[in-house]
Amino acid sequence: MPELAASAVASPCRNICRLKRGLCTGCGRTMEEIAAWPTAPDAVKLAIRARAAGRIRA
C-alpha cells in the first residue's frame, strides 16, 4: 500500500458526498480522482482541484 505523504494542497471535499452521473455533487471530482487523492503528488492534486472547480462552475 502506498504511503500517505503530508501535502500542502487542501482537499476540495466539502463533506457533501453524493455521486451524480459519475461526479461528486459536493466537490466535482470523479471517483477515480477521489481514490487517487491520498497518494497523488501535489502537482496532480492541483490539476484535480482545477478540473473539479470547472465542473462545479459548469
PyMOL commands that set and color helices and strands:
alter all, ss='L'
color gray80, all
select helices_A, chain A and resi 31-39+42-57
alter helices_A, ss='H'
color red, helices_A
select strands_A, chain A and resi 19-20+23-24
alter strands_A, ss='S'
color yellow, strands_A
deselect
rebuild
show_as cartoon
